[in-house]
């Protein structure tokens, strides 16, 4: 219940972003973010 209330603003924001940003662009951004995090961690250690 509390978790649902905490996540509500994020789900609303996600709905707005999905409405404004094309799905392919969003998917590309997520992939780039994952790759950037992965390479950031591998170079750090």
C-alpha positions as CSV (number, residue, x, y, z in Angstrom):
1,X,0.0,0.0,0.0
2,X,2.7,2.5,1.1
3,X,4.9,1.3,-1.8
4,X,2.0,1.9,-4.2
5,X,1.7,5.5,-2.9
6,X,5.4,6.0,-3.3
7,X,5.5,4.7,-6.8
8,X,2.4,6.6,-8.0
9,X,4.3,9.8,-9.1
10,X,6.9,7.6,-10.9
11,X,4.1,5.8,-12.8
12,X,2.5,9.1,-13.8
13,X,5.8,10.5,-14.9
14,X,6.5,7.2,-16.9
15,X,3.0,7.6,-18.6
16,X,3.8,11.2,-19.6
17,X,7.3,10.3,-20.9
18,X,5.8,7.4,-22.9
19,X,3.2,9.7,-24.4
20,X,5.7,12.3,-25.4
21,X,8.8,10.2,-26.4
22,X,8.7,7.6,-29.2
23,X,9.1,4.0,-27.9
24,X,12.2,3.3,-30.1
25,X,14.0,6.4,-28.7
26,X,13.1,5.4,-25.2
27,X,14.4,1.9,-25.7
28,X,17.6,3.2,-27.2
29,X,18.1,5.5,-24.2
30,X,17.6,2.6,-21.7
31,X,20.1,0.4,-23.6
32,X,22.6,3.3,-23.7
33,X,22.1,3.9,-20.0
34,X,22.7,0.2,-19.2
35,X,25.8,0.1,-21.4
36,X,27.2,3.2,-19.8
37,X,26.6,1.8,-16.3
38,X,28.2,-1.5,-17.3
39,X,31.3,0.1,-18.8
40,X,31.5,2.5,-15.9
41,X,31.6,-0.3,-13.4
42,X,34.0,-2.5,-15.4
43,X,36.5,0.4,-15.8
44,X,36.3,1.3,-12.2
45,X,37.4,-2.0,-10.8
